[in-house]
């Protein structure tokens, strides 16, 4: 774990994490608290600006790929093998609302405590010849139930940004970009490059940034 100790001089120090496991996503909750998720069900937390980290046991062994806080108390973690975990008490207890194990969730985004989107991919076909299909799951009840939006595209989504009550963008492998303007109910898709797209971010001003492999950068 790297911690920025000064925004002026941009000095980074290597914090001692209680694991050698790969870490995949981080969230800064406030000035002192932050959380990190990683492989093998890893959840780390700090309440002293990264000086020390505590390993929270979640009772899962799958890789965890994304962590997002909805507000000061509610958060969602998604990962491989259908893992979806939610807390309404910051980090103290997590409800398992996972789905089928052939789903591999890469990212999650919520606009409020009820409406959220999870993207990734699912394996279909025979064990000898599985195919990965891009997947989009939408909830309107805070994650208690998830509805898959049928898109029937071979590939994978890597990132999603649900940036207001109606609009969302997801990006994935082989230049896949998907848009929704009705809260995730319907999606419009096309490919903008042959390169994999790894992350989408939307600024408060409305400017959108997409980054990917081999220097892919779209604004």
Biotite code that builds the C-alpha atoms (Angstrom):
import biotite.structure as struc

atoms = struc.array([
    struc.Atom([0.000, 0.000, 0.000], chain_id="A", res_id=1, res_name="UNK", atom_name="CA", element="C"),
    struc.Atom([1.332, 3.451, -0.955], chain_id="A", res_id=2, res_name="UNK", atom_name="CA", element="C"),
    struc.Atom([0.218, 6.492, 1.051], chain_id="A", res_id=3, res_name="UNK", atom_name="CA", element="C"),
    struc.Atom([0.545, 10.108, -0.113], chain_id="A", res_id=4, res_name="UNK", atom_name="CA", element="C"),
    struc.Atom([1.950, 12.017, 2.848], chain_id="A", res_id=5, res_name="UNK", atom_name="CA", element="C"),
    struc.Atom([1.959, 15.504, 1.321], chain_id="A", res_id=6, res_name="UNK", atom_name="CA", element="C"),
    struc.Atom([-0.186, 16.813, -1.502], chain_id="A", res_id=7, res_name="UNK", atom_name="CA", element="C"),
    struc.Atom([2.249, 19.675, -2.027], chain_id="A", res_id=8, res_name="UNK", atom_name="CA", element="C"),
    struc.Atom([5.488, 17.736, -2.422], chain_id="A", res_id=9, res_name="UNK", atom_name="CA", element="C"),
    struc.Atom([3.766, 14.529, -3.636], chain_id="A", res_id=10, res_name="UNK", atom_name="CA", element="C"),
    struc.Atom([5.850, 12.357, -1.315], chain_id="A", res_id=11, res_name="UNK", atom_name="CA", element="C"),
    struc.Atom([4.772, 8.718, -1.188], chain_id="A", res_id=12, res_name="UNK", atom_name="CA", element="C"),
    struc.Atom([5.716, 6.202, 1.470], chain_id="A", res_id=13, res_name="UNK", atom_name="CA", element="C"),
    struc.Atom([5.302, 2.449, 1.371], chain_id="A", res_id=14, res_name="UNK", atom_name="CA", element="C"),
    struc.Atom([2.904, 1.428, 4.150], chain_id="A", res_id=15, res_name="UNK", atom_name="CA", element="C"),
    struc.Atom([3.275, -1.964, 5.754], chain_id="A", res_id=16, res_name="UNK", atom_name="CA", element="C"),
    struc.Atom([0.242, -4.053, 4.788], chain_id="A", res_id=17, res_name="UNK", atom_name="CA", element="C"),
    struc.Atom([-0.435, -7.280, 6.741], chain_id="A", res_id=18, res_name="UNK", atom_name="CA", element="C"),
    struc.Atom([-0.496, -9.344, 3.548], chain_id="A", res_id=19, res_name="UNK", atom_name="CA", element="C"),
    struc.Atom([1.382, -10.170, 0.361], chain_id="A", res_id=20, res_name="UNK", atom_name="CA", element="C"),
    struc.Atom([-1.888, -10.694, -1.499], chain_id="A", res_id=21, res_name="UNK", atom_name="CA", element="C"),
    struc.Atom([-2.606, -8.635, -4.619], chain_id="A", res_id=22, res_name="UNK", atom_name="CA", element="C"),
    struc.Atom([-4.740, -5.575, -3.789], chain_id="A", res_id=23, res_name="UNK", atom_name="CA", element="C"),
    struc.Atom([-7.270, -4.401, -6.376], chain_id="A", res_id=24, res_name="UNK", atom_name="CA", element="C"),
    struc.Atom([-9.327, -1.411, -5.176], chain_id="A", res_id=25, res_name="UNK", atom_name="CA", element="C"),
    struc.Atom([-9.150, 1.340, -2.555], chain_id="A", res_id=26, res_name="UNK", atom_name="CA", element="C"),
    struc.Atom([-11.577, 3.864, -1.069], chain_id="A", res_id=27, res_name="UNK", atom_name="CA", element="C"),
    struc.Atom([-10.765, 6.914, 1.069], chain_id="A", res_id=28, res_name="UNK", atom_name="CA", element="C"),
    struc.Atom([-13.758, 7.358, 3.386], chain_id="A", res_id=29, res_name="UNK", atom_name="CA", element="C"),
    struc.Atom([-12.543, 10.483, 5.200], chain_id="A", res_id=30, res_name="UNK", atom_name="CA", element="C"),
    struc.Atom([-9.306, 12.143, 6.267], chain_id="A", res_id=31, res_name="UNK", atom_name="CA", element="C"),
    struc.Atom([-8.233, 9.210, 8.456], chain_id="A", res_id=32, res_name="UNK", atom_name="CA", element="C"),
    struc.Atom([-10.195, 6.132, 7.284], chain_id="A", res_id=33, res_name="UNK", atom_name="CA", element="C"),
    struc.Atom([-9.542, 4.112, 4.139], chain_id="A", res_id=34, res_name="UNK", atom_name="CA", element="C"),
    struc.Atom([-10.269, 0.591, 2.925], chain_id="A", res_id=35, res_name="UNK", atom_name="CA", element="C"),
    struc.Atom([-8.636, -1.759, 0.429], chain_id="A", res_id=36, res_name="UNK", atom_name="CA", element="C"),
    struc.Atom([-9.859, -5.022, -1.110], chain_id="A", res_id=37, res_name="UNK", atom_name="CA", element="C"),
    struc.Atom([-7.858, -7.712, -2.885], chain_id="A", res_id=38, res_name="UNK", atom_name="CA", element="C"),
    struc.Atom([-7.486, -11.333, -3.792], chain_id="A", res_id=39, res_name="UNK", atom_name="CA", element="C"),
    struc.Atom([-8.525, -14.240, -1.568], chain_id="A", res_id=40, res_name="UNK", atom_name="CA", element="C"),
    struc.Atom([-11.306, -12.270, 0.143], chain_id="A", res_id=41, res_name="UNK", atom_name="CA", element="C"),
    struc.Atom([-8.958, -9.596, 1.483], chain_id="A", res_id=42, res_name="UNK", atom_name="CA", element="C"),
    struc.Atom([-10.363, -6.452, 3.148], chain_id="A", res_id=43, res_name="UNK", atom_name="CA", element="C"),
    struc.Atom([-7.941, -4.075, 4.854], chain_id="A", res_id=44, res_name="UNK", atom_name="CA", element="C"),
    struc.Atom([-8.826, -0.943, 6.792], chain_id="A", res_id=45, res_name="UNK", atom_name="CA", element="C"),
    struc.Atom([-7.001, 1.947, 8.415], chain_id="A", res_id=46, res_name="UNK", atom_name="CA", element="C"),
    struc.Atom([-8.182, 4.736, 10.731], chain_id="A", res_id=47, res_name="UNK", atom_name="CA", element="C"),
    struc.Atom([-4.843, 6.532, 11.083], chain_id="A", res_id=48, res_name="UNK", atom_name="CA", element="C"),
    struc.Atom([-4.107, 7.719, 7.553], chain_id="A", res_id=49, res_name="UNK", atom_name="CA", element="C"),
    struc.Atom([-2.471, 4.479, 6.499], chain_id="A", res_id=50, res_name="UNK", atom_name="CA", element="C"),
    struc.Atom([0.083, 4.167, 9.287], chain_id="A", res_id=51, res_name="UNK", atom_name="CA", element="C"),
    struc.Atom([-1.304, 0.752, 10.226], chain_id="A", res_id=52, res_name="UNK", atom_name="CA", element="C"),
    struc.Atom([-3.772, -1.579, 8.522], chain_id="A", res_id=53, res_name="UNK", atom_name="CA", element="C"),
    struc.Atom([-6.177, -4.159, 9.967], chain_id="A", res_id=54, res_name="UNK", atom_name="CA", element="C"),
    struc.Atom([-7.213, -7.301, 8.111], chain_id="A", res_id=55, res_name="UNK", atom_name="CA", element="C"),
    struc.Atom([-10.990, -7.873, 8.335], chain_id="A", res_id=56, res_name="UNK", atom_name="CA", element="C"),
    struc.Atom([-12.158, -11.443, 7.840], chain_id="A", res_id=57, res_name="UNK", atom_name="CA", element="C"),
    struc.Atom([-15.108, -11.542, 5.454], chain_id="A", res_id=58, res_name="UNK", atom_name="CA", element="C"),
    struc.Atom([-15.505, -15.315, 5.330], chain_id="A", res_id=59, res_name="UNK", atom_name="CA", element="C"),
    struc.Atom([-14.987, -15.514, 1.552], chain_id="A", res_id=60, res_name="UNK", atom_name="CA", element="C"),
    struc.Atom([-11.998, -16.751, -0.442], chain_id="A", res_id=61, res_name="UNK", atom_name="CA", element="C"),
    struc.Atom([-12.759, -15.333, -3.888], chain_id="A", res_id=62, res_name="UNK", atom_name="CA", element="C"),
    struc.Atom([-10.855, -12.401, -5.340], chain_id="A", res_id=63, res_name="UNK", atom_name="CA", element="C"),
    struc.Atom([-12.463, -9.040, -4.514], chain_id="A", res_id=64, res_name="UNK", atom_name="CA", element="C"),
    struc.Atom([-12.173, -6.521, -7.344], chain_id="A", res_id=65, res_name="UNK", atom_name="CA", element="C"),
    struc.Atom([-14.028, -3.346, -6.397], chain_id="A", res_id=66, res_name="UNK", atom_name="CA", element="C"),
    struc.Atom([-15.212, -1.512, -3.268], chain_id="A", res_id=67, res_name="UNK", atom_name="CA", element="C"),
    struc.Atom([-17.519, 1.504, -3.332], chain_id="A", res_id=68, res_name="UNK", atom_name="CA", element="C"),
    struc.Atom([-19.112, 3.456, -0.480], chain_id="A", res_id=69, res_name="UNK", atom_name="CA", element="C"),
    struc.Atom([-22.648, 4.665, -1.197], chain_id="A", res_id=70, res_name="UNK", atom_name="CA", element="C"),
    struc.Atom([-22.651, 7.039, 1.792], chain_id="A", res_id=71, res_name="UNK", atom_name="CA", element="C"),
    struc.Atom([-20.806, 7.284, 5.110], chain_id="A", res_id=72, res_name="UNK", atom_name="CA", element="C"),
    struc.Atom([-22.217, 3.939, 6.302], chain_id="A", res_id=73, res_name="UNK", atom_name="CA", element="C"),
    struc.Atom([-23.208, 1.836, 3.285], chain_id="A", res_id=74, res_name="UNK", atom_name="CA", element="C"),
    struc.Atom([-20.748, 0.108, 0.962], chain_id="A", res_id=75, res_name="UNK", atom_name="CA", element="C"),
    struc.Atom([-20.660, -2.679, -1.609], chain_id="A", res_id=76, res_name="UNK", atom_name="CA", element="C"),
    struc.Atom([-17.849, -5.091, -2.518], chain_id="A", res_id=77, res_name="UNK", atom_name="CA", element="C"),
    struc.Atom([-17.892, -7.199, -5.694], chain_id="A", res_id=78, res_name="UNK", atom_name="CA", element="C"),
    struc.Atom([-15.601, -9.960, -6.893], chain_id="A", res_id=79, res_name="UNK", atom_name="CA", element="C"),
    struc.Atom([-15.136, -13.288, -8.616], chain_id="A", res_id=80, res_name="UNK", atom_name="CA", element="C"),
    struc.Atom([-17.494, -16.249, -8.384], chain_id="A", res_id=81, res_name="UNK", atom_name="CA", element="C"),
    struc.Atom([-20.572, -14.014, -8.142], chain_id="A", res_id=82, res_name="UNK", atom_name="CA", element="C"),
    struc.Atom([-19.471, -12.282, -4.930], chain_id="A", res_id=83, res_name="UNK", atom_name="CA", element="C"),
    struc.Atom([-21.539, -9.243, -3.875], chain_id="A", res_id=84, res_name="UNK", atom_name="CA", element="C"),
    struc.Atom([-21.229, -8.066, -0.260], chain_id="A", res_id=85, res_name="UNK", atom_name="CA", element="C"),
    struc.Atom([-22.976, -5.096, 1.330], chain_id="A", res_id=86, res_name="UNK", atom_name="CA", element="C"),
    struc.Atom([-22.685, -3.290, 4.651], chain_id="A", res_id=87, res_name="UNK", atom_name="CA", element="C"),
    struc.Atom([-24.931, -0.665, 6.249], chain_id="A", res_id=88, res_name="UNK", atom_name="CA", element="C"),
    struc.Atom([-22.641, -0.151, 9.251], chain_id="A", res_id=89, res_name="UNK", atom_name="CA", element="C"),
    struc.Atom([-19.404, 0.880, 7.519], chain_id="A", res_id=90, res_name="UNK", atom_name="CA", element="C"),
    struc.Atom([-17.245, -2.251, 7.856], chain_id="A", res_id=91, res_name="UNK", atom_name="CA", element="C"),
    struc.Atom([-18.493, -4.017, 10.985], chain_id="A", res_id=92, res_name="UNK", atom_name="CA", element="C"),
    struc.Atom([-20.833, -6.559, 9.349], chain_id="A", res_id=93, res_name="UNK", atom_name="CA", element="C"),
    struc.Atom([-21.375, -7.579, 5.735], chain_id="A", res_id=94, res_name="UNK", atom_name="CA", element="C"),
    struc.Atom([-24.406, -9.220, 4.145], chain_id="A", res_id=95, res_name="UNK", atom_name="CA", element="C"),
    struc.Atom([-23.724, -11.779, 1.422], chain_id="A", res_id=96, res_name="UNK", atom_name="CA", element="C"),
    struc.Atom([-26.016, -11.039, -1.542], chain_id="A", res_id=97, res_name="UNK", atom_name="CA", element="C"),
    struc.Atom([-23.939, -12.977, -4.078], chain_id="A", res_id=98, res_name="UNK", atom_name="CA", element="C"),
    struc.Atom([-25.307, -14.540, -7.242], chain_id="A", res_id=99, res_name="UNK", atom_name="CA", element="C"),
    struc.Atom([-24.295, -17.503, -9.433], chain_id="A", res_id=100, res_name="UNK", atom_name="CA", element="C"),
    struc.Atom([-20.620, -18.458, -9.307], chain_id="A", res_id=101, res_name="UNK", atom_name="CA", element="C"),
    struc.Atom([-20.158, -18.274, -13.075], chain_id="A", res_id=102, res_name="UNK", atom_name="CA", element="C"),
    struc.Atom([-20.246, -14.453, -12.793], chain_id="A", res_id=103, res_name="UNK", atom_name="CA", element="C"),
    struc.Atom([-17.041, -12.473, -12.318], chain_id="A", res_id=104, res_name="UNK", atom_name="CA", element="C"),
    struc.Atom([-17.789, -8.926, -11.158], chain_id="A", res_id=105, res_name="UNK", atom_name="CA", element="C"),
    struc.Atom([-15.154, -6.309, -11.960], chain_id="A", res_id=106, res_name="UNK", atom_name="CA", element="C"),
    struc.Atom([-16.711, -3.037, -10.802], chain_id="A", res_id=107, res_name="UNK", atom_name="CA", element="C"),
    struc.Atom([-19.722, -1.528, -9.004], chain_id="A", res_id=108, res_name="UNK", atom_name="CA", element="C"),
    struc.Atom([-21.253, 1.954, -8.914], chain_id="A", res_id=109, res_name="UNK", atom_name="CA", element="C"),
    struc.Atom([-24.226, 3.400, -6.985], chain_id="A", res_id=110, res_name="UNK", atom_name="CA", element="C"),
    struc.Atom([-25.939, 6.782, -7.378], chain_id="A", res_id=111, res_name="UNK", atom_name="CA", element="C"),
    struc.Atom([-27.776, 6.499, -4.045], chain_id="A", res_id=112, res_name="UNK", atom_name="CA", element="C"),
    struc.Atom([-28.684, 3.893, -1.441], chain_id="A", res_id=113, res_name="UNK", atom_name="CA", element="C"),
    struc.Atom([-31.108, 2.121, -3.813], chain_id="A", res_id=114, res_name="UNK", atom_name="CA", element="C"),
    struc.Atom([-29.815, 2.285, -7.381], chain_id="A", res_id=115, res_name="UNK", atom_name="CA", element="C"),
    struc.Atom([-26.634, 0.521, -8.454], chain_id="A", res_id=116, res_name="UNK", atom_name="CA", element="C"),
    struc.Atom([-24.907, -1.278, -11.326], chain_id="A", res_id=117, res_name="UNK", atom_name="CA", element="C"),
    struc.Atom([-22.397, -4.144, -11.317], chain_id="A", res_id=118, res_name="UNK", atom_name="CA", element="C"),
    struc.Atom([-20.411, -5.036, -14.443], chain_id="A", res_id=119, res_name="UNK", atom_name="CA", element="C"),
    struc.Atom([-18.039, -7.827, -15.396], chain_id="A", res_id=120, res_name="UNK", atom_name="CA", element="C"),
    struc.Atom([-18.496, -11.051, -17.300], chain_id="A", res_id=121, res_name="UNK", atom_name="CA", element="C"),
    struc.Atom([-20.003, -14.528, -17.025], chain_id="A", res_id=122, res_name="UNK", atom_name="CA", element="C"),
    struc.Atom([-18.905, -17.900, -18.350], chain_id="A", res_id=123, res_name="UNK", atom_name="CA", element="C"),
    struc.Atom([-21.373, -19.869, -20.451], chain_id="A", res_id=124, res_name="UNK", atom_name="CA", element="C"),
    struc.Atom([-21.050, -22.969, -22.613], chain_id="A", res_id=125, res_name="UNK", atom_name="CA", element="C"),
    struc.Atom([-19.431, -26.275, -21.769], chain_id="A", res_id=126, res_name="UNK", atom_name="CA", element="C"),
    struc.Atom([-16.534, -26.705, -19.311], chain_id="A", res_id=127, res_name="UNK", atom_name="CA", element="C"),
    struc.Atom([-14.397, -27.792, -22.242], chain_id="A", res_id=128, res_name="UNK", atom_name="CA", element="C"),
    struc.Atom([-15.196, -24.687, -24.293], chain_id="A", res_id=129, res_name="UNK", atom_name="CA", element="C"),
    struc.Atom([-16.470, -21.863, -22.062], chain_id="A", res_id=130, res_name="UNK", atom_name="CA", element="C"),
    struc.Atom([-17.258, -18.456, -23.524], chain_id="A", res_id=131, res_name="UNK", atom_name="CA", element="C"),
    struc.Atom([-17.147, -15.215, -21.546], chain_id="A", res_id=132, res_name="UNK", atom_name="CA", element="C"),
    struc.Atom([-20.067, -12.837, -22.075], chain_id="A", res_id=133, res_name="UNK", atom_name="CA", element="C"),
    struc.Atom([-20.100, -9.238, -20.851], chain_id="A", res_id=134, res_name="UNK", atom_name="CA", element="C"),
    struc.Atom([-22.546, -8.847, -17.957], chain_id="A", res_id=135, res_name="UNK", atom_name="CA", element="C"),
    struc.Atom([-24.499, -5.919, -16.516], chain_id="A", res_id=136, res_name="UNK", atom_name="CA", element="C"),
    struc.Atom([-26.559, -6.272, -13.326], chain_id="A", res_id=137, res_name="UNK", atom_name="CA", element="C"),
    struc.Atom([-28.875, -3.539, -12.041], chain_id="A", res_id=138, res_name="UNK", atom_name="CA", element="C"),
    struc.Atom([-30.531, -3.069, -8.643], chain_id="A", res_id=139, res_name="UNK", atom_name="CA", element="C"),
    struc.Atom([-33.197, -0.598, -7.539], chain_id="A", res_id=140, res_name="UNK", atom_name="CA", element="C"),
    struc.Atom([-33.613, -1.877, -3.984], chain_id="A", res_id=141, res_name="UNK", atom_name="CA", element="C"),
    struc.Atom([-30.145, -1.383, -2.546], chain_id="A", res_id=142, res_name="UNK", atom_name="CA", element="C"),
    struc.Atom([-28.755, -4.695, -3.771], chain_id="A", res_id=143, res_name="UNK", atom_name="CA", element="C"),
    struc.Atom([-31.381, -7.015, -2.296], chain_id="A", res_id=144, res_name="UNK", atom_name="CA", element="C"),
    struc.Atom([-32.223, -8.158, -5.827], chain_id="A", res_id=145, res_name="UNK", atom_name="CA", element="C"),
    struc.Atom([-30.287, -7.880, -9.074], chain_id="A", res_id=146, res_name="UNK", atom_name="CA", element="C"),
    struc.Atom([-31.655, -7.990, -12.614], chain_id="A", res_id=147, res_name="UNK", atom_name="CA", element="C"),
    struc.Atom([-29.367, -8.853, -15.501], chain_id="A", res_id=148, res_name="UNK", atom_name="CA", element="C"),
    struc.Atom([-29.674, -6.747, -18.631], chain_id="A", res_id=149, res_name="UNK", atom_name="CA", element="C"),
    struc.Atom([-29.464, -9.017, -21.653], chain_id="A", res_id=150, res_name="UNK", atom_name="CA", element="C"),
    struc.Atom([-26.781, -7.735, -24.021], chain_id="A", res_id=151, res_name="UNK", atom_name="CA", element="C"),
    struc.Atom([-25.478, -11.027, -25.509], chain_id="A", res_id=152, res_name="UNK", atom_name="CA", element="C"),
    struc.Atom([-21.982, -9.773, -26.343], chain_id="A", res_id=153, res_name="UNK", atom_name="CA", element="C"),
    struc.Atom([-18.884, -11.939, -26.065], chain_id="A", res_id=154, res_name="UNK", atom_name="CA", element="C"),
    struc.Atom([-16.335, -10.065, -23.952], chain_id="A", res_id=155, res_name="UNK", atom_name="CA", element="C"),
    struc.Atom([-15.796, -8.460, -20.564], chain_id="A", res_id=156, res_name="UNK", atom_name="CA", element="C"),
    struc.Atom([-16.653, -5.195, -18.847], chain_id="A", res_id=157, res_name="UNK", atom_name="CA", element="C"),
    struc.Atom([-13.970, -3.761, -16.549], chain_id="A", res_id=158, res_name="UNK", atom_name="CA", element="C"),
    struc.Atom([-15.391, -0.494, -15.167], chain_id="A", res_id=159, res_name="UNK", atom_name="CA", element="C"),
    struc.Atom([-18.683, 1.353, -14.693], chain_id="A", res_id=160, res_name="UNK", atom_name="CA", element="C"),
    struc.Atom([-19.635, 4.875, -13.626], chain_id="A", res_id=161, res_name="UNK", atom_name="CA", element="C"),
    struc.Atom([-23.270, 5.502, -12.626], chain_id="A", res_id=162, res_name="UNK", atom_name="CA", element="C"),
    struc.Atom([-22.888, 9.275, -12.412], chain_id="A", res_id=163, res_name="UNK", atom_name="CA", element="C"),
    struc.Atom([-26.436, 10.522, -11.937], chain_id="A", res_id=164, res_name="UNK", atom_name="CA", element="C"),
    struc.Atom([-29.894, 9.022, -11.485], chain_id="A", res_id=165, res_name="UNK", atom_name="CA", element="C"),
    struc.Atom([-30.285, 8.305, -15.213], chain_id="A", res_id=166, res_name="UNK", atom_name="CA", element="C"),
    struc.Atom([-26.875, 8.056, -16.842], chain_id="A", res_id=167, res_name="UNK", atom_name="CA", element="C"),
    struc.Atom([-24.197, 5.366, -16.693], chain_id="A", res_id=168, res_name="UNK", atom_name="CA", element="C"),
    struc.Atom([-21.207, 4.328, -18.815], chain_id="A", res_id=169, res_name="UNK", atom_name="CA", element="C"),
    struc.Atom([-19.406, 0.962, -18.781], chain_id="A", res_id=170, res_name="UNK", atom_name="CA", element="C"),
    struc.Atom([-16.178, 0.064, -20.606], chain_id="A", res_id=171, res_name="UNK", atom_name="CA", element="C"),
    struc.Atom([-14.433, -3.218, -21.272], chain_id="A", res_id=172, res_name="UNK", atom_name="CA", element="C"),
    struc.Atom([-12.182, -5.379, -23.403], chain_id="A", res_id=173, res_name="UNK", atom_name="CA", element="C"),
    struc.Atom([-11.713, -4.850, -27.140], chain_id="A", res_id=174, res_name="UNK", atom_name="CA", element="C"),
    struc.Atom([-12.909, -1.247, -26.930], chain_id="A", res_id=175, res_name="UNK", atom_name="CA", element="C"),
    struc.Atom([-16.393, -2.076, -25.657], chain_id="A", res_id=176, res_name="UNK", atom_name="CA", element="C"),
    struc.Atom([-18.368, 0.969, -24.447], chain_id="A", res_id=177, res_name="UNK", atom_name="CA", element="C"),
    struc.Atom([-21.969, 0.829, -23.182], chain_id="A", res_id=178, res_name="UNK", atom_name="CA", element="C"),
    struc.Atom([-24.283, 3.742, -22.336], chain_id="A", res_id=179, res_name="UNK", atom_name="CA", element="C"),
    struc.Atom([-27.535, 3.972, -20.426], chain_id="A", res_id=180, res_name="UNK", atom_name="CA", element="C"),
    struc.Atom([-29.764, 7.048, -20.071], chain_id="A", res_id=181, res_name="UNK", atom_name="CA", element="C"),
    struc.Atom([-32.581, 5.449, -18.061], chain_id="A", res_id=182, res_name="UNK", atom_name="CA", element="C"),
    struc.Atom([-30.948, 4.240, -14.857], chain_id="A", res_id=183, res_name="UNK", atom_name="CA", element="C"),
    struc.Atom([-29.432, 1.109, -16.359], chain_id="A", res_id=184, res_name="UNK", atom_name="CA", element="C"),
    struc.Atom([-32.606, -0.375, -17.808], chain_id="A", res_id=185, res_name="UNK", atom_name="CA", element="C"),
    struc.Atom([-31.493, -0.150, -21.449], chain_id="A", res_id=186, res_name="UNK", atom_name="CA", element="C"),
    struc.Atom([-27.985, -0.075, -22.892], chain_id="A", res_id=187, res_name="UNK", atom_name="CA", element="C"),
    struc.Atom([-26.509, 1.103, -26.182], chain_id="A", res_id=188, res_name="UNK", atom_name="CA", element="C"),
    struc.Atom([-23.187, -0.393, -27.161], chain_id="A", res_id=189, res_name="UNK", atom_name="CA", element="C"),
    struc.Atom([-20.374, 0.060, -29.642], chain_id="A", res_id=190, res_name="UNK", atom_name="CA", element="C"),
    struc.Atom([-16.612, -0.439, -29.849], chain_id="A", res_id=191, res_name="UNK", atom_name="CA", element="C"),
    struc.Atom([-14.243, 2.514, -30.133], chain_id="A", res_id=192, res_name="UNK", atom_name="CA", element="C"),
    struc.Atom([-10.904, 0.668, -30.394], chain_id="A", res_id=193, res_name="UNK", atom_name="CA", element="C"),
    struc.Atom([-9.376, -2.791, -30.512], chain_id="A", res_id=194, res_name="UNK", atom_name="CA", element="C"),
    struc.Atom([-7.561, -2.149, -27.231], chain_id="A", res_id=195, res_name="UNK", atom_name="CA", element="C"),
    struc.Atom([-8.893, -3.115, -23.804], chain_id="A", res_id=196, res_name="UNK", atom_name="CA", element="C"),
    struc.Atom([-10.489, -0.270, -21.841], chain_id="A", res_id=197, res_name="UNK", atom_name="CA", element="C"),
    struc.Atom([-9.868, -0.527, -18.095], chain_id="A", res_id=198, res_name="UNK", atom_name="CA", element="C"),
    struc.Atom([-11.535, 2.445, -16.379], chain_id="A", res_id=199, res_name="UNK", atom_name="CA", element="C"),
    struc.Atom([-14.137, 5.161, -16.906], chain_id="A", res_id=200, res_name="UNK", atom_name="CA", element="C"),
    struc.Atom([-14.420, 8.280, -14.738], chain_id="A", res_id=201, res_name="UNK", atom_name="CA", element="C"),
    struc.Atom([-16.843, 11.191, -14.989], chain_id="A", res_id=202, res_name="UNK", atom_name="CA", element="C"),
    struc.Atom([-15.883, 14.560, -13.480], chain_id="A", res_id=203, res_name="UNK", atom_name="CA", element="C"),
    struc.Atom([-18.379, 16.816, -11.729], chain_id="A", res_id=204, res_name="UNK", atom_name="CA", element="C"),
    struc.Atom([-18.174, 19.114, -14.738], chain_id="A", res_id=205, res_name="UNK", atom_name="CA", element="C"),
    struc.Atom([-19.394, 16.279, -16.951], chain_id="A", res_id=206, res_name="UNK", atom_name="CA", element="C"),
    struc.Atom([-16.053, 15.580, -18.660], chain_id="A", res_id=207, res_name="UNK", atom_name="CA", element="C"),
    struc.Atom([-15.536, 11.840, -19.188], chain_id="A", res_id=208, res_name="UNK", atom_name="CA", element="C"),
    struc.Atom([-12.191, 10.013, -19.196], chain_id="A", res_id=209, res_name="UNK", atom_name="CA", element="C"),
    struc.Atom([-11.576, 6.465, -20.441], chain_id="A", res_id=210, res_name="UNK", atom_name="CA", element="C"),
    struc.Atom([-8.178, 4.780, -20.070], chain_id="A", res_id=211, res_name="UNK", atom_name="CA", element="C"),
    struc.Atom([-6.944, 1.435, -21.346], chain_id="A", res_id=212, res_name="UNK", atom_name="CA", element="C"),
    struc.Atom([-4.106, -0.697, -22.609], chain_id="A", res_id=213, res_name="UNK", atom_name="CA", element="C"),
    struc.Atom([-1.305, 0.516, -24.880], chain_id="A", res_id=214, res_name="UNK", atom_name="CA", element="C"),
    struc.Atom([-1.827, 4.178, -24.051], chain_id="A", res_id=215, res_name="UNK", atom_name="CA", element="C"),
    struc.Atom([-5.552, 4.258, -24.780], chain_id="A", res_id=216, res_name="UNK", atom_name="CA", element="C"),
    struc.Atom([-6.896, 7.576, -23.464], chain_id="A", res_id=217, res_name="UNK", atom_name="CA", element="C"),
    struc.Atom([-10.260, 9.009, -24.493], chain_id="A", res_id=218, res_name="UNK", atom_name="CA", element="C"),
    struc.Atom([-11.947, 12.233, -23.347], chain_id="A", res_id=219, res_name="UNK", atom_name="CA", element="C"),
])
